[in-house]
């Protein structure tokens, strides 16, 4: 069985370098994704008092998940309201925990 050949791609997010393996044909999408994530994380860092790469990353991930769910809901109007409500609750808990400077259990 032939395994697909993987390429090592270097991406930079918030001044930190990461090596990521991906298929050569997915390299462009990976770089676009890293650039988008970096921009979102910079926005969060610059517009708030959130410190710590992990907290900024969680907020960016939650924002991006929210965007994805909104797009899915537009495509499927009957969408899963329960999932949307759960994401909103999780986001509120994370934001409250970050504001208080403590760890949150999801």
Backbone torsions as a table, in degrees:
resi	resn	phi	psi	omega
1	UNK	NA	126.9	179.3
2	UNK	-88.1	124.1	175.6
3	UNK	-86.4	143.3	179.2
4	UNK	-61.9	141.4	178.7
5	UNK	-71.7	134.3	-178.0
6	UNK	-108.9	144.7	176.7
7	UNK	-110.2	147.6	175.5
8	UNK	-95.0	125.5	-178.4
9	UNK	-121.0	134.8	178.3
10	UNK	-98.4	127.2	176.5
11	UNK	-124.9	150.9	-178.8
12	UNK	-120.0	122.2	179.9
13	UNK	-130.1	120.9	-177.1
14	UNK	48.0	55.2	176.2
15	UNK	61.6	18.4	177.9
16	UNK	-122.1	135.1	-176.5
17	UNK	-91.3	136.4	177.7
18	UNK	-129.4	139.0	173.9
19	UNK	-101.6	126.2	-176.6
20	UNK	-128.1	137.5	176.9
21	UNK	-95.1	135.8	176.4
22	UNK	-154.7	166.0	175.5
23	UNK	-68.5	144.7	-179.0
24	UNK	-54.1	-37.2	-179.2
25	UNK	-72.7	-11.1	178.8
26	UNK	-101.3	1.5	-175.9
27	UNK	-57.2	-47.5	-177.7
28	UNK	-61.0	-44.0	179.0
29	UNK	-65.6	-37.2	177.4
30	UNK	-63.2	-45.2	178.9
31	UNK	-63.8	-39.9	176.6
32	UNK	-63.4	-42.1	179.3
33	UNK	-63.6	-43.1	179.4
34	UNK	-64.4	-40.1	178.7
35	UNK	-64.4	-41.9	178.5
36	UNK	-64.0	-46.8	178.9
37	UNK	-61.0	-44.2	179.4
38	UNK	-59.4	-44.6	179.5
39	UNK	-62.7	-43.5	179.6
40	UNK	-64.4	-42.2	-179.7
41	UNK	-66.8	-37.3	176.0
42	UNK	-63.2	-43.1	178.4
43	UNK	-57.8	-46.0	-178.8
44	UNK	-65.3	-46.1	179.9
45	UNK	-60.7	-44.8	-174.8
46	UNK	-77.0	-24.4	-175.0
47	UNK	-100.2	1.8	-176.1
48	UNK	-143.0	177.9	178.0
49	UNK	-97.7	13.7	179.8
50	UNK	-70.1	128.4	176.7
51	UNK	-121.1	155.3	179.7
52	UNK	99.0	123.7	-178.3
53	UNK	-56.9	-40.6	-178.0
54	UNK	-65.0	-39.6	179.7
55	UNK	-69.8	-40.4	176.9
56	UNK	-63.0	-41.8	179.8
57	UNK	-63.6	-41.3	179.0
58	UNK	-64.3	-43.6	178.9
59	UNK	-63.9	-41.6	177.8
60	UNK	-63.0	-43.5	179.4
61	UNK	-62.4	-42.5	178.6
62	UNK	-64.9	-41.8	177.9
63	UNK	-63.2	-42.3	-179.6
64	UNK	-69.2	-36.8	175.9
65	UNK	-64.3	-39.5	177.4
66	UNK	-61.7	-44.9	177.4
67	UNK	-59.3	-44.6	179.7
68	UNK	-61.3	-44.8	179.8
69	UNK	-64.4	-37.5	176.7
70	UNK	-63.4	-42.2	177.5
71	UNK	-63.7	-42.5	178.5
72	UNK	-63.3	-40.2	-179.4
73	UNK	-64.1	-36.2	177.4
74	UNK	-65.6	-38.0	179.9
75	UNK	-73.9	-32.9	-179.6
76	UNK	-128.7	85.4	-174.3
77	UNK	-52.8	-30.1	179.7
78	UNK	-75.6	-9.4	177.0
79	UNK	1.1	168.5	-177.8
80	UNK	-88.0	94.3	-177.9
81	UNK	-61.8	-34.3	-179.7
82	UNK	-63.5	-41.6	178.7
83	UNK	-64.1	-44.1	178.4
84	UNK	-60.1	-42.4	178.9
85	UNK	-64.2	-41.4	179.6
86	UNK	-64.3	-42.0	178.0
87	UNK	-62.4	-43.2	178.4
88	UNK	-60.8	-43.8	179.3
89	UNK	-63.4	-42.5	179.4
90	UNK	-63.9	-42.5	179.6
91	UNK	-62.1	-43.5	178.6
92	UNK	-62.0	-40.3	178.4
93	UNK	-65.3	-42.1	179.8
94	UNK	-66.2	-44.5	179.3
95	UNK	-61.8	-41.4	178.7
96	UNK	-65.2	-41.4	179.8
97	UNK	-66.2	-40.6	179.2
98	UNK	-65.6	-41.0	178.6
99	UNK	-61.6	-32.7	-179.4
100	UNK	-91.9	-4.5	178.4
101	UNK	68.0	39.6	-180.0
102	UNK	-131.7	165.4	178.4
103	UNK	-78.3	147.1	179.6
104	UNK	-122.8	140.7	175.0
105	UNK	-98.1	123.3	178.7
106	UNK	-101.0	NA	NA
